[in-house]
Amino acid sequence: MQIQLHKNARTTPAVRQAIRDSELSERALAKKHGIARATARKWKRRDSVEDASHRPHTLHTTLNPAQEAIVVYLRIALLLPLDDLLAVTREFLHPAVSRSGLDRCLRRHGIASLKALLPPAEKAKVKPFKAYEPGFIHVDVKYLPAIDGEPRRHLFVAIDRATRWVYIALKPNRTALTAKAFLKAVIQAAPFRIQKCLTDNGSEFTDRFLTRTRQPSGAHEFDQLCAEQAIEHRLIPPRRPQTNGMVERFNGRIEEVLQTHRFDATADLETTLHRYVALYNQHIPQRALGHLTPVQALKNWQTSHPHLFRKKVYKQAGLDI
C-alpha cells in the first residue's frame, strides 16, 4: 500500500493505530512515542490513520457571497479583464479587495480565463464555386521537370467544373497553336458540349489582356477556336490565380505524383500521369460530388440532362491517346 505522509509527520499509520487502540493516558502515550500530548490526543480521537486535508475549512475572503455574485456577473456579462474588474470592485463593492484575492475568487467560480468566456470566432465561410452544368471547363498549363537532359514538357490540364472530369496532354511548348490543339482534343474527348472555358491571361490563351504595349488583335488562335465552337472564353482577373483554383488544386495533385515517383524518361512520366488521370476520373470519389467519382457524376448528369451531352459516357479516362 502506498502511503503519503506529511513532511513533518512524527508518526506512521502503525503508530497512530496503536495510539487509537491503547488504553494508556495521553501523557503516557506522548512519552512512549516521543510526541506531544496534543498529537496523542488528536490520533486518539481520529477515526482514520491517514493525514487529513490541510485546506482550511473556512475561506477568509474580503468579499461576501453577495459581492462575489456581483463580481461573477460583471465578469461574464461585460467580459472585463482582471485589472478593470478590480477597479470596478474597489470603486463600488469593496475598497480593500486585493488583486490576488479577486483572482482567487474568479478561479473558484471557474471564470479565471477571459478567453474561455469569449464567444467562439466565426470562421470565414469559403465561398464555393457557383453551381454549373457540365460544359464549363477550367484550363491551365503546368511545367514538368526535365528528365536526363530531355526537352522540358508542358502539361495542359482541363477540368470540368460540374463533374471534376479531367483531361490532360503533354506538349513540347506552350504556344497559342499548342493551346488551340489541346482545346480541340478536349472538345473531341469530352462527352458533353463545352459552353464556357476559363483560363489565365497567358499569351498561349489570349492577347486580350490589355497593357500599354499590347492591344488585343482579335486573331488569337485560342480565342478564334472558342468563337468558332460557340465557347465563351473567360479570363481570370490579373494576379488572382485563386479564381482558377479548381485546376490549381488538381495541379497540386499532379505535383504530389511528381514528388513521390522517380522517372527514367519522359515517356515514363507521361505514362504515369495518364494512369493517374484514369484513376482520378474512374476510381477516386470526390467530396464535392457527394463522394462520387467524376465518371459516376457524368453518368448521373447524362441521365438527368441528356441534352447537354453529345455522346454516351463510357469510362472517359481523360487521356491524350
FITORNU-860306 format. One line per 10 residues: for each residue x, y, z of N, C-alpha, C. Coordinates in Angstrom, 3 decimals. Last residue first. Layout:
BEGIN
X Y Z X Y Z X Y Z  ...
end
This chain:
BEGIN
-4.754 10.074 -75.909 -4.260 8.873 -76.573 -5.018 8.667 -77.887  -4.824 11.746 -73.350 -4.490 12.193 -74.700 -3.885 11.014 -75.461  -7.573 10.876 -71.258 -6.174 10.751 -71.663 -5.994 11.263 -73.094  -9.992 10.481 -69.935 -9.417 11.812 -69.990 -7.968 11.801 -70.387  -11.568 8.221 -69.702 -10.317 8.284 -68.941 -9.701 9.658 -68.946  -14.392 7.314 -70.015 -13.890 8.671 -70.123 -12.628 8.870 -69.280  -16.517 5.258 -69.416 -15.195 5.359 -68.780 -14.655 6.775 -68.828  -18.700 6.690 -71.337 -18.162 5.336 -71.150 -16.714 5.459 -70.703  -21.517 8.434 -72.147 -20.405 8.398 -71.191 -19.967 6.953 -71.015  -22.334 9.094 -75.530 -22.547 8.326 -74.310 -21.296 8.323 -73.444
-22.350 12.510 -76.697 -22.079 11.085 -76.848 -22.210 10.405 -75.499  -23.196 14.993 -76.035 -23.174 14.690 -77.462 -22.798 13.236 -77.739  -25.252 16.449 -73.509 -24.224 15.509 -73.944 -24.352 15.234 -75.439  -27.369 17.908 -72.680 -26.053 18.538 -72.522 -24.940 17.683 -73.130  -29.621 16.377 -72.863 -29.416 17.368 -73.917 -28.059 18.049 -73.833  -29.824 14.826 -70.544 -29.209 14.231 -71.747 -28.918 15.246 -72.850  -29.870 15.150 -67.571 -29.793 16.231 -68.561 -29.155 15.707 -69.857  -30.015 12.733 -66.152 -30.960 13.809 -65.819 -30.979 14.932 -66.851  -28.057 11.127 -67.368 -29.393 10.590 -67.131 -30.415 11.697 -66.916  -25.854 12.794 -67.320 -26.387 12.372 -68.617 -27.789 11.803 -68.477
-25.413 13.020 -64.587 -25.821 14.204 -65.340 -26.421 13.795 -66.690  -24.618 10.377 -64.074 -25.818 10.920 -63.429 -26.341 12.137 -64.180  -22.281 10.254 -65.604 -23.399 9.362 -65.936 -24.698 9.869 -65.310  -20.679 12.157 -64.263 -21.029 12.332 -65.670 -22.248 11.490 -66.045  -20.417 10.902 -61.781 -21.129 12.180 -61.870 -21.552 12.461 -63.307  -18.878 8.714 -62.542 -20.219 8.492 -61.984 -21.049 9.761 -62.057  -16.561 10.088 -63.326 -17.323 9.337 -64.326 -18.728 9.039 -63.827  -15.710 11.239 -60.825 -16.115 12.079 -61.955 -16.932 11.339 -63.007  -17.323 9.439 -58.104 -16.188 9.666 -58.992 -16.648 10.582 -60.124  -18.858 10.826 -55.156 -18.919 10.107 -56.422 -17.626 10.334 -57.189
-19.126 12.341 -52.852 -18.343 11.109 -52.806 -18.611 10.199 -54.007  -20.351 14.662 -53.673 -21.105 13.740 -52.814 -20.480 12.375 -52.783  -18.509 16.122 -55.006 -19.520 15.442 -55.823 -20.386 14.503 -54.995  -16.694 16.974 -53.175 -17.543 17.995 -53.787 -18.664 17.386 -54.625  -15.305 14.606 -52.691 -16.236 15.094 -51.677 -17.194 16.130 -52.263  -14.963 12.093 -55.077 -14.727 13.494 -54.770 -15.766 13.979 -53.758  -13.335 8.933 -55.423 -14.532 9.720 -55.097 -14.133 11.144 -54.692  -11.542 7.596 -57.961 -11.327 8.411 -56.766 -12.578 9.244 -56.486  -12.018 6.203 -60.377 -11.986 5.463 -59.109 -11.836 6.320 -57.857  -12.042 7.676 -62.768 -12.881 6.490 -62.657 -12.989 5.905 -61.253
-10.353 9.913 -62.639 -11.671 10.025 -63.256 -12.591 8.864 -62.907  -8.049 8.871 -61.345 -8.791 10.008 -60.782 -10.214 10.047 -61.330  -7.186 6.896 -63.124 -7.572 6.538 -61.755 -8.435 7.628 -61.134  -6.583 8.530 -65.306 -7.594 7.482 -65.442 -8.101 7.043 -64.071  -4.561 10.063 -64.138 -5.790 10.723 -64.562 -6.907 9.700 -64.748  -2.608 8.056 -63.762 -3.186 8.736 -62.598 -4.500 9.419 -62.970  -2.009 7.354 -66.366 -2.614 6.356 -65.474 -3.260 7.031 -64.266  -0.843 9.745 -67.224 -2.062 9.259 -67.867 -2.771 8.238 -66.980  1.411 9.815 -65.562 0.390 10.852 -65.436 -0.924 10.413 -66.081  2.813 7.539 -66.504 2.376 7.626 -65.106 1.256 8.655 -64.934
3.357 8.232 -69.167 2.522 7.070 -68.865 1.968 7.131 -67.449  5.052 10.454 -68.760 3.778 10.615 -69.459 2.834 9.461 -69.151  7.248 9.270 -67.484 6.471 10.316 -66.817 5.095 10.449 -67.447  8.124 7.593 -69.529 7.693 7.009 -68.254 6.836 8.004 -67.478  8.876 9.513 -71.380 7.801 8.567 -71.716 7.251 7.899 -70.462  11.024 10.688 -70.139 9.797 11.463 -70.290 8.617 10.559 -70.622  12.517 8.299 -67.861 12.434 9.013 -69.130 11.116 9.765 -69.179  12.443 7.445 -65.275 13.666 7.184 -66.046 13.693 7.951 -67.356  11.279 8.939 -62.327 11.030 8.656 -63.731 12.357 8.495 -64.468  9.885 8.296 -59.228 11.135 8.521 -59.955 10.939 8.063 -61.395
7.421 9.886 -57.179 7.829 8.900 -58.183 9.177 9.299 -58.789  6.614 11.942 -55.558 6.660 10.593 -54.964 7.056 9.516 -55.962  6.472 14.288 -56.965 7.374 14.233 -55.820 7.556 12.821 -55.276  4.531 13.795 -58.891 5.897 14.062 -59.329 6.898 13.909 -58.183  2.290 13.546 -57.250 2.728 12.398 -58.041 4.182 12.576 -58.466  2.159 16.157 -56.302 2.385 15.061 -55.357 2.859 13.803 -56.092  1.546 17.477 -58.677 2.838 17.734 -58.036 3.159 16.649 -57.021  -1.049 16.602 -59.099 -0.002 16.186 -60.036 1.370 16.384 -59.414  -2.270 17.977 -57.019 -2.260 16.507 -57.004 -1.173 15.973 -57.933  -1.910 20.562 -57.980 -1.271 20.166 -56.723 -1.228 18.654 -56.576
-3.569 20.500 -60.148 -2.128 20.577 -60.394 -1.341 20.233 -59.138  -5.961 20.588 -58.739 -5.603 19.354 -59.433 -4.114 19.351 -59.768  -5.793 23.211 -57.852 -5.794 22.122 -56.866 -5.448 20.791 -57.531  -5.961 24.554 -60.288 -4.746 24.687 -59.479 -4.663 23.581 -58.440  -8.532 24.027 -61.084 -7.461 23.368 -61.819 -6.135 23.484 -61.068  -9.757 25.605 -59.065 -10.114 24.203 -59.263 -9.014 23.450 -59.995  -8.868 28.273 -59.143 -8.377 27.383 -58.102 -8.690 25.924 -58.313  -9.015 30.546 -60.627 -8.867 29.278 -61.354 -8.412 28.180 -60.403  -8.978 32.378 -58.639 -10.186 32.280 -59.455 -10.188 30.986 -60.251  -6.436 32.367 -57.652 -7.427 31.576 -56.926 -8.741 31.465 -57.691
-4.944 34.176 -59.134 -4.940 32.761 -59.567 -5.972 31.913 -58.850  -4.958 37.094 -59.754 -5.972 36.405 -58.956 -6.037 34.928 -59.367  -3.524 38.756 -61.442 -2.990 38.478 -60.100 -4.050 37.859 -59.172  -6.394 39.754 -63.317 -4.929 39.762 -63.122 -4.558 39.564 -61.664  -9.182 37.438 -63.370 -8.633 38.769 -63.136 -7.120 38.700 -62.946  -9.389 34.999 -66.053 -9.353 35.320 -64.624 -8.812 36.733 -64.457  -11.617 35.032 -68.843 -10.267 35.203 -68.306 -10.354 35.518 -66.817  -13.610 32.905 -70.934 -13.472 33.829 -69.819 -12.033 33.861 -69.339  -15.123 32.293 -73.841 -13.788 32.245 -73.257 -13.666 33.326 -72.192  -17.749 30.353 -74.738 -17.454 31.629 -74.088 -16.103 31.525 -73.380
-17.940 28.779 -77.803 -17.491 28.636 -76.415 -17.164 30.027 -75.869  -18.538 28.297 -80.479 -19.540 28.936 -79.616 -19.229 28.717 -78.136  -16.456 27.527 -82.033 -17.191 26.461 -81.357 -18.284 26.993 -80.420  -15.406 29.957 -82.897 -15.928 29.027 -83.893 -16.815 27.957 -83.265  -14.506 31.021 -80.436 -15.590 31.678 -81.163 -16.222 30.736 -82.178  -12.461 29.215 -79.860 -13.593 29.346 -78.938 -14.785 29.987 -79.656  -10.747 29.763 -82.005 -11.364 28.443 -81.889 -12.572 28.483 -80.966  -10.033 32.419 -81.353 -10.759 32.139 -82.593 -11.446 30.782 -82.542  -8.601 32.089 -78.980 -9.847 32.853 -78.976 -10.679 32.550 -80.216  -6.423 30.639 -80.020 -7.282 30.038 -78.986 -8.623 30.758 -78.942
-5.294 32.455 -81.899 -5.775 31.133 -82.300 -6.748 30.524 -81.296  -6.206 35.871 -82.198 -5.519 34.843 -81.417 -6.139 33.480 -81.697  -7.191 38.099 -83.418 -6.793 36.983 -84.284 -6.069 35.887 -83.519  -7.599 40.289 -81.914 -8.792 39.631 -82.428 -8.484 38.427 -83.301  -5.642 41.703 -80.646 -5.616 41.665 -82.105 -6.898 41.089 -82.701  -5.407 43.966 -77.927 -5.970 42.740 -78.488 -6.032 42.817 -80.003  -2.160 45.400 -77.374 -3.586 45.573 -77.570 -4.144 44.289 -78.184  0.599 46.257 -75.481 -0.086 45.183 -76.189 -1.581 45.450 -76.210  1.740 48.211 -73.969 2.475 47.801 -75.166 1.753 46.727 -75.969  0.082 48.590 -71.865 0.484 49.763 -72.647 1.137 49.382 -73.962
-2.350 45.902 -72.071 -1.226 46.597 -71.452 -0.883 47.792 -72.320  -5.035 43.674 -71.731 -4.548 44.955 -72.224 -3.368 45.454 -71.406  -5.547 40.576 -72.821 -5.119 41.260 -71.597 -4.402 42.549 -72.000  -6.010 39.270 -75.179 -6.991 40.289 -74.776 -6.607 41.018 -73.498  -4.722 37.236 -76.244 -3.988 38.506 -76.274 -4.923 39.651 -75.897  -4.613 33.885 -74.852 -5.288 35.093 -75.324 -4.302 36.232 -75.480  -3.105 31.563 -74.356 -4.561 31.503 -74.333 -5.240 32.732 -74.942  -0.454 32.095 -74.402 -0.878 30.910 -75.131 -2.405 30.823 -75.232  -0.130 34.261 -72.745 -0.136 34.522 -74.189 -0.543 33.297 -74.992  -2.365 34.164 -69.920 -1.139 33.819 -70.607 -1.258 33.986 -72.116
-4.390 34.711 -68.159 -4.145 35.686 -69.221 -2.852 35.417 -69.981  -6.159 31.590 -67.593 -5.470 32.796 -67.139 -5.191 33.677 -68.359  -9.540 30.511 -68.434 -8.079 30.418 -68.457 -7.482 31.640 -67.796  -12.478 28.738 -68.932 -11.814 29.725 -68.083 -10.308 29.480 -68.104  -15.151 28.354 -71.079 -13.758 27.972 -70.825 -13.100 29.097 -70.046  -18.373 26.968 -71.820 -17.537 28.031 -71.267 -16.145 27.474 -71.001  -19.373 24.742 -73.171 -20.040 26.031 -73.338 -19.181 27.199 -72.863  -19.015 21.684 -74.662 -18.316 22.715 -73.896 -18.932 24.070 -74.214  -21.084 18.972 -74.301 -20.803 20.140 -75.132 -20.157 21.213 -74.260  -19.617 15.866 -73.159 -20.584 16.964 -73.095 -20.174 18.090 -74.054
-17.494 14.161 -73.309 -18.795 13.640 -73.739 -19.876 14.715 -73.774  -14.369 15.169 -74.628 -15.428 15.412 -73.650 -16.752 14.862 -74.154  -12.730 14.794 -76.883 -12.755 13.779 -75.824 -13.929 13.946 -74.869  -13.076 17.023 -78.533 -13.313 15.688 -79.075 -13.482 14.650 -77.969  -12.370 19.091 -76.808 -13.700 19.102 -77.421 -14.049 17.716 -77.950  -9.713 18.380 -76.328 -10.689 18.343 -75.230 -12.099 18.284 -75.792  -8.596 18.842 -78.831 -8.597 17.483 -78.293 -9.601 17.348 -77.153  -8.916 21.613 -79.024 -9.571 20.744 -79.989 -9.669 19.313 -79.463  -7.229 22.383 -76.921 -8.669 22.616 -76.798 -9.452 21.766 -77.793  -4.746 21.637 -78.052 -5.233 20.992 -76.827 -6.732 21.176 -76.679
-4.561 23.370 -80.211 -4.631 21.930 -80.465 -5.144 21.189 -79.237  -4.379 25.779 -78.787 -5.512 25.545 -79.685 -5.680 24.054 -79.958  -1.936 25.432 -77.513 -3.143 25.567 -76.698 -4.389 25.310 -77.537  -0.300 25.414 -79.802 -0.369 24.222 -78.942 -1.625 24.261 -78.080  -0.688 28.001 -80.745 -1.086 26.874 -81.585 -1.209 25.589 -80.766  0.416 29.459 -78.637 -1.014 29.584 -78.923 -1.504 28.424 -79.774  2.740 27.363 -76.767 2.382 28.405 -77.717 0.870 28.438 -77.922  4.302 25.793 -75.035 3.039 26.367 -74.596 2.646 27.547 -75.481  5.702 22.564 -75.950 5.781 24.005 -75.701 4.409 24.497 -75.254  5.221 19.850 -76.100 6.622 20.304 -76.062 6.773 21.792 -75.782
2.726 18.475 -73.856 3.101 19.187 -75.068 4.548 19.673 -74.959  0.425 16.184 -72.675 1.798 16.674 -72.550 2.228 17.257 -73.888  -2.843 16.606 -71.456 -1.993 16.327 -72.613 -0.622 16.918 -72.345  -5.933 15.624 -69.846 -4.578 16.158 -69.858 -3.893 15.840 -71.185  -9.024 16.145 -68.258 -8.348 15.742 -69.488 -6.970 16.399 -69.492  -11.427 15.241 -65.799 -10.132 15.841 -66.150 -9.631 15.260 -67.466  -14.402 16.081 -64.101 -13.757 15.245 -65.120 -12.525 15.964 -65.654  -15.907 17.487 -62.309 -14.479 17.297 -61.982 -13.784 16.331 -62.955  -18.455 18.282 -62.906 -18.232 16.850 -62.672 -16.808 16.516 -62.247  -18.463 21.116 -63.096 -19.604 20.411 -62.507 -19.277 18.982 -62.109
-16.026 21.922 -64.336 -16.418 22.439 -63.033 -17.500 21.599 -62.370  -13.577 19.874 -65.746 -14.953 20.345 -65.813 -15.431 20.741 -64.424  -10.314 20.739 -66.650 -11.179 20.082 -65.670 -12.561 20.708 -65.736  -7.298 20.296 -68.370 -8.665 20.820 -68.443 -9.519 20.036 -67.453  -3.882 20.989 -68.773 -4.919 20.357 -67.959 -6.244 21.071 -68.194  -0.775 20.343 -70.165 -2.028 21.070 -70.319 -3.114 20.291 -69.598  2.464 20.382 -69.242 1.236 19.620 -69.018 0.037 20.560 -69.141  5.394 20.366 -71.164 4.366 21.162 -70.502 3.093 20.331 -70.411  8.841 19.307 -70.884 7.486 19.219 -71.399 6.548 20.091 -70.572  12.210 19.856 -71.903 11.180 20.017 -70.890 9.796 20.009 -71.540
14.177 17.378 -73.504 13.495 18.672 -73.530 12.366 18.714 -72.496  16.469 15.514 -71.413 15.434 15.576 -72.440 14.742 16.934 -72.406  18.260 15.332 -69.284 18.632 16.137 -70.434 17.610 16.193 -71.542  16.806 13.763 -67.391 18.037 13.278 -68.052 18.346 14.023 -69.350  13.955 15.619 -67.582 14.471 14.314 -67.164 15.657 13.938 -68.024  12.430 18.535 -66.230 13.234 17.917 -67.300 13.880 16.647 -66.765  9.121 18.685 -64.853 10.577 18.664 -64.704 11.265 18.016 -65.896  6.593 20.761 -66.336 7.038 19.462 -65.854 8.559 19.450 -65.761  4.355 23.413 -65.726 5.688 22.994 -66.156 6.009 21.632 -65.547  0.977 23.467 -66.691 1.936 23.241 -65.610 3.266 22.800 -66.205
-1.818 25.423 -67.576 -0.592 24.764 -68.021 0.346 24.639 -66.827  -5.445 25.112 -67.709 -4.199 25.690 -67.213 -3.024 24.877 -67.767  -8.958 25.603 -67.644 -7.772 25.158 -68.381 -6.545 25.865 -67.829  -12.136 24.495 -66.800 -11.002 25.317 -66.390 -9.760 24.746 -67.067  -15.321 24.386 -68.461 -14.018 23.803 -68.164 -13.029 24.875 -67.721  -18.515 23.635 -68.428 -17.695 24.784 -68.042 -16.337 24.223 -67.596  -19.878 21.316 -68.845 -19.585 22.120 -70.018 -18.815 23.385 -69.715  -22.517 20.576 -66.574 -21.321 20.139 -67.303 -21.129 20.971 -68.573  -23.749 23.550 -64.888 -23.958 22.270 -65.557 -22.651 21.852 -66.223  -22.755 24.970 -61.732 -22.872 24.999 -63.185 -23.176 23.605 -63.694
-22.775 26.911 -58.851 -23.193 25.658 -59.463 -23.370 25.848 -60.966  -19.829 28.646 -57.964 -21.216 28.699 -58.382 -21.570 27.408 -59.107  -17.717 27.367 -55.456 -17.928 27.693 -56.853 -19.433 27.714 -57.136  -18.133 28.828 -52.150 -17.989 27.726 -53.101 -18.146 28.217 -54.535  -16.312 30.664 -49.938 -17.323 30.800 -50.972 -17.155 29.698 -52.000  -15.929 29.785 -46.708 -15.306 29.665 -48.012 -16.401 29.693 -49.075  -16.417 31.933 -44.033 -17.015 30.942 -44.910 -16.323 30.966 -46.274  -14.319 32.207 -41.330 -14.717 32.806 -42.598 -15.240 31.713 -43.529  -15.657 31.231 -38.243 -14.699 31.011 -39.308 -15.234 31.627 -40.605  -16.305 33.216 -35.465 -16.862 32.554 -36.639 -15.800 32.434 -37.717
-15.002 32.526 -32.295 -14.939 33.348 -33.505 -15.483 32.562 -34.686  -17.014 31.899 -29.459 -16.106 31.388 -30.498 -16.175 32.238 -31.753  -17.080 34.463 -26.948 -17.790 33.597 -27.902 -16.839 33.125 -28.980  -15.070 34.226 -23.989 -15.376 34.900 -25.250 -16.124 33.964 -26.176  -14.324 32.663 -21.905 -15.648 33.277 -21.838 -16.054 33.941 -23.140  -11.739 31.924 -22.387 -12.746 30.872 -22.394 -14.164 31.422 -22.366  -10.415 34.333 -22.028 -10.515 33.793 -23.388 -11.595 32.722 -23.471  -10.361 34.632 -19.302 -11.246 35.502 -20.069 -11.454 34.967 -21.481  -10.220 32.390 -16.810 -9.746 32.591 -18.182 -10.755 33.425 -18.956  -11.694 32.232 -14.481 -10.410 32.937 -14.447 -9.902 33.250 -15.849
-14.056 31.049 -13.773 -14.101 32.081 -14.818 -12.798 32.877 -14.830  -14.560 29.333 -11.606 -14.269 28.785 -12.927 -14.310 29.789 -14.061  -14.802 30.233 -9.068 -16.042 30.172 -9.837 -15.808 29.706 -11.274  -12.189 30.256 -8.233 -13.145 29.409 -7.513 -14.423 29.216 -8.321  -11.135 32.224 -9.930 -10.743 30.823 -10.102 -11.725 29.879 -9.404  -12.254 34.534 -8.859 -12.598 34.135 -10.227 -12.259 32.670 -10.474  -11.000 34.514 -6.352 -12.456 34.462 -6.445 -12.886 33.993 -7.840  -8.353 34.847 -7.062 -8.766 33.587 -6.448 -10.286 33.419 -6.506  -8.526 37.491 -8.020 -8.166 36.414 -8.935 -8.574 35.060 -8.371  -9.084 38.817 -5.669 -10.085 38.825 -6.729 -9.809 37.714 -7.747
-6.691 38.374 -4.327 -7.935 37.859 -3.772 -9.043 37.810 -4.808  -4.904 39.746 -5.962 -4.771 38.296 -5.829 -6.039 37.673 -5.270  -5.849 42.371 -5.574 -5.854 41.789 -6.924 -5.773 40.265 -6.856  -8.045 42.849 -2.739 -6.733 42.790 -3.378 -6.855 42.129 -4.770  -10.392 45.153 -1.406 -10.139 43.888 -2.079 -8.788 43.947 -2.796  -11.146 47.474 -0.172 -9.963 46.795 0.360 -9.642 45.494 -0.361  -13.504 48.544 -1.158 -12.249 49.236 -1.474 -10.994 48.478 -1.053  -16.052 46.923 -2.698 -15.212 46.834 -1.504 -13.856 47.466 -1.814  -17.848 48.094 -4.731 -18.194 46.978 -3.858 -17.383 46.956 -2.573  -17.002 50.286 -6.281 -18.427 50.156 -5.979 -18.771 49.051 -4.981
-14.192 50.358 -6.469 -14.951 51.598 -6.515 -16.365 51.429 -5.978  -13.294 47.733 -6.438 -12.840 48.662 -5.391 -13.682 49.924 -5.328  -14.592 46.817 -8.788 -14.905 46.219 -7.481 -14.487 47.153 -6.345  -13.378 48.356 -10.775 -14.824 48.465 -10.553 -15.189 47.935 -9.174  -10.717 47.456 -10.530 -11.037 48.877 -10.352 -12.519 49.067 -10.068  -11.013 44.726 -11.137 -10.516 45.141 -9.815 -10.871 46.595 -9.540  -11.776 44.829 -13.776 -12.737 44.318 -12.802 -12.326 44.713 -11.386  -9.381 45.728 -14.842 -10.576 46.567 -14.956 -11.634 46.136 -13.950  -7.742 43.528 -14.228 -7.432 44.853 -13.676 -8.624 45.797 -13.768  -9.030 41.398 -15.632 -8.864 41.362 -14.181 -8.625 42.747 -13.610
-11.436 42.536 -18.136 -10.147 41.988 -17.702 -9.987 42.131 -16.192  -14.895 41.773 -18.472 -13.877 42.718 -18.011 -12.577 41.990 -17.713  -17.302 40.915 -19.664 -16.007 40.361 -20.094 -14.863 41.309 -19.726  -19.832 41.554 -18.878 -19.057 42.614 -19.511 -17.703 42.149 -20.024  -20.843 39.069 -17.940 -21.665 39.935 -18.785 -20.838 40.961 -19.550  -18.788 37.883 -16.431 -19.403 37.147 -17.529 -20.134 38.088 -18.489  -18.065 39.904 -14.585 -17.035 39.218 -15.381 -17.657 38.570 -16.621  -20.487 40.559 -13.413 -19.771 41.569 -14.190 -18.733 40.928 -15.098  -21.058 38.112 -12.085 -21.955 38.621 -13.123 -21.241 39.637 -14.014  -18.950 37.984 -10.262 -19.104 36.939 -11.269 -19.983 37.422 -12.418
-19.544 40.242 -8.702 -18.278 40.172 -9.427 -18.372 39.140 -10.552  -21.986 39.452 -7.595 -21.951 40.621 -8.484 -20.686 40.605 -9.334  -21.122 37.316 -6.038 -22.098 37.067 -7.099 -22.115 38.224 -8.098  -19.484 38.636 -4.213 -18.875 37.706 -5.164 -19.815 37.419 -6.329  -21.455 39.986 -2.776 -20.497 40.748 -3.572 -19.805 39.854 -4.606  -22.708 37.817 -1.563 -23.477 38.692 -2.448 -22.549 39.499 -3.352  -20.611 36.680 0.038 -21.217 35.942 -1.074 -21.997 36.817 -2.052  -18.087 39.290 0.497 -19.114 38.376 0.996 -19.788 37.698 -0.195  -14.565 39.641 0.120 -15.909 39.830 -0.417 -16.880 38.840 0.213  -12.345 38.643 1.421 -12.732 40.035 1.653 -14.165 40.278 1.217
-12.306 35.436 3.029 -12.332 36.285 1.845 -12.783 37.686 2.220  -11.251 32.698 4.227 -11.284 34.077 4.722 -11.165 35.008 3.525  -12.980 29.740 4.238 -12.201 30.658 3.420 -12.381 32.082 3.940  -12.729 27.031 6.347 -13.394 28.318 6.172 -12.489 29.238 5.375  -11.043 24.913 6.312 -12.472 24.641 6.202 -13.263 25.917 5.952  -8.023 24.864 4.444 -8.849 25.444 5.505 -10.324 25.184 5.254  -6.376 21.851 3.686 -7.109 23.008 3.166 -7.996 23.573 4.272  -5.199 19.584 4.442 -4.744 20.794 5.132 -5.428 22.045 4.594  -6.917 16.520 5.002 -6.603 17.642 4.122 -6.193 18.857 4.946  -5.252 14.091 7.160 -6.419 14.812 6.657 -5.963 15.972 5.784
-3.475 11.086 6.904 -3.412 12.536 7.064 -4.649 13.174 6.449  -5.040 8.155 8.339 -4.475 8.892 7.209 -4.433 10.376 7.532  -6.367 6.763 10.211 -4.946 6.965 10.494 -4.258 7.704 9.344  -9.608 7.756 11.450 -8.729 7.277 10.393 -7.284 7.540 10.783  -10.873 8.855 13.556 -11.415 7.588 13.056 -10.526 6.968 11.990  -9.236 10.405 16.375 -9.454 10.249 14.939 -10.040 8.872 14.614  -8.554 10.482 19.038 -9.938 10.816 18.673 -10.244 10.576 17.193  -5.904 9.839 19.067 -6.781 9.062 19.927 -8.241 9.261 19.510  -4.780 11.776 17.541 -4.910 10.450 16.947 -5.769 9.526 17.806  -4.997 13.983 19.384 -5.578 14.050 18.039 -5.795 12.649 17.469
-3.558 13.163 21.647 -4.993 13.394 21.777 -5.666 13.372 20.406  -0.984 13.090 20.567 -1.582 11.854 21.074 -3.098 11.988 21.183  -0.725 15.808 20.028 -0.684 14.845 18.925 -1.310 13.528 19.357  -0.835 16.875 22.605 -1.869 17.273 21.641 -1.909 16.304 20.452  1.462 15.851 23.733 0.183 15.349 24.224 -0.943 15.707 23.244  3.995 15.052 21.243 3.297 15.969 22.145 1.966 15.373 22.573  6.034 12.078 21.348 5.245 13.094 20.651 4.590 13.996 21.676  7.240 9.614 22.024 8.048 10.801 21.816 7.322 11.883 21.040  5.809 7.440 22.749 6.086 7.605 21.319 6.881 8.868 20.993  5.656 7.652 25.563 6.045 6.398 24.934 6.498 6.593 23.491
4.717 10.229 26.031 6.052 9.875 26.483 6.549 8.623 25.766  2.158 10.034 24.909 3.081 11.043 24.409 4.512 10.705 24.785  1.046 8.016 26.506 1.230 7.788 25.069 2.223 8.776 24.466  0.942 9.295 28.986 1.770 8.101 28.828 2.041 7.809 27.353  -0.830 11.400 28.406 0.511 11.715 28.871 1.441 10.523 28.645  -3.138 9.997 27.722 -2.492 10.837 26.701 -1.056 11.152 27.100  -3.001 6.650 29.091 -3.413 8.054 29.091 -2.659 8.809 28.001  -3.730 3.505 27.430 -2.892 4.413 28.207 -3.432 5.830 28.128  -4.981 1.787 25.815 -5.759 2.232 26.972 -4.966 3.192 27.835  -4.764 1.874 22.179 -4.151 1.816 23.518 -5.113 2.332 24.589
-5.762 2.270 19.668 -6.153 1.035 20.353 -5.658 0.968 21.794  -4.650 4.691 18.903 -6.104 4.569 18.956 -6.539 3.360 19.776  -1.930 4.041 18.932 -2.433 5.070 19.858 -3.948 4.941 20.008  -1.840 2.193 16.854 -1.514 1.742 18.212 -2.021 2.730 19.250  -2.393 3.836 14.749 -3.348 2.795 15.080 -3.107 2.275 16.494  -0.090 5.381 14.788 -1.381 6.024 15.029 -2.444 4.992 15.412  1.818 3.501 14.143 1.871 4.144 15.461 0.525 4.766 15.792  0.968 2.916 11.500 1.001 1.843 12.513 1.021 2.432 13.917  1.244 5.360 10.177 -0.090 4.780 10.375 -0.111 3.684 11.430  3.664 7.199 12.167 3.291 6.416 11.000 1.880 5.881 11.205
4.650 10.502 13.252 4.081 9.170 13.469 3.793 8.506 12.136  5.403 12.976 12.656 6.239 12.275 13.635 5.755 10.859 13.876  5.454 14.855 9.643 4.771 13.850 10.458 5.762 13.140 11.377  6.291 16.758 7.878 6.647 16.958 9.292 6.001 15.927 10.212  5.262 15.976 5.425 6.717 16.010 5.576 7.159 16.196 7.027  2.618 13.601 5.678 3.063 14.985 5.725 4.559 15.012 6.023  2.625 10.686 3.627 2.661 11.325 4.937 3.099 12.764 4.793  1.158 8.215 1.845 1.608 9.595 1.724 1.494 10.263 3.081  1.768 4.920 0.888 1.395 5.806 1.990 1.980 7.182 1.735  0.591 2.194 -0.921 1.367 3.425 -0.986 0.851 4.399 0.054
0.849 -1.199 0.000 0.000 0.000 0.000 0.878 1.240 0.000
end
